[in-house]
Amino acid sequence: MGRERSIAHEGSPPAGFAPMASIMARDAQRHARVRPSEHDAEAGGRSPPRSPRAPPRATADGNGPAASDRTALLEGEEEEEEDEHQHFSHRAPWLRAFVLGANDGLVSVASLMLGVGAASSGPEALQAMRVSGVAGLVAGALSMAVGEYISVSSQRDAEEADVEKERLEQAKGPDARRRELEELAGIYERRGVSAATARQVARELTERDVIRAHARDELGIDLDALANPWQASAASAGAFSVGAGVPLLAGCFVLDRAARIGAVAAVTTVMLLLIGGVGARLGGARVWRGSLRVLVGGWLAMGATFAIGTAFAAAPAGR
């Protein structure tokens, strides 16, 4: 998708400022969207809100504000634009990978250790929980890495194949390029743009980079943000290892069997709440809902494996 920035965000303002009248008009127009006008305030019997900023000082020739005041005006406009609202959807890909990997490692290894701990007793119980935890961490991290690599590679292969089809279509000649232009303009029309404007936008984007325009608006593919299989693989394995290491460290040094099982369950519960809350917070959702959702799922998994381990421990050993 195109990355466009306003002039206020591109660094220092260009030489040759607009006259004071145009600056004040632009500032008043921007504030009119969020503040009532003086006429509306007087009609309601209230005084209009006053800006806390002092009026800008005029220059020696009286034609406009001083340079410091002009800079303050631009900085104030930039702060107001940034404070309007904040979006979180751009965090979705990495946030999903982090929450999924960490939660998977935490629940998998904790459940495995609880199941083995419930099924074993005596001096070898601690060693059995240690081995099961380490084996679960290594196997799970490698499984996540391989699975994520295969999944993302398949996705990237499909995206590159679709982009290559667009290149081949453009290479067929003027008639094919004309059809593709009409197709792109039709996409903009269906989004609510007028026919003339849609055709103009399609023509300008095609002249700039036809493949990029079709990939983004026809296929939904951003050529600047194609998925990286190696990066996704490493991120998933790392997140899983971090989550799996928590119950492993919590239980592998506790000698008493009951205290060991309790420590693993307690630490895992706290981490489930933390992972759910952090994920919800970063995603702009309700923290309590995210924490509760992750906690219930983790408890179900740990309870099931603990019950299975208890059942095997209660069963008589075969001869």
Buried (B, 14 or more C-beta within 10 A) or exposed (E): EEEEEEEBEEEEBEEEBEEBEEBBEEBEEEBEEEBBEEEEBEEEEEEEEEEEEEEBEEBEEEEBBEEEBBBBBBEEBBEEEEEEEEEEEEBEEBBEBBBBBBBBBBBBBBBBBBBBBBBBEEEEBBEBBBBBBBEBBEBBBEBBBEEBBEBBBEBBEEBEEBBEEBEEBBEEEEEEBEEBBEBBBBBBBEEEBEEEEBBBBBEEBBEEEBBBBBBBBBBEBEBEEBBEBEBBBBBBBBBBBBBBBBBBEBBBEBEEBEEBBBBBBEBBBEBBBBBBBBBBBBBEBEBEEBBBBBBEBBBEBBEEBBEBBBEBEEEEEEE
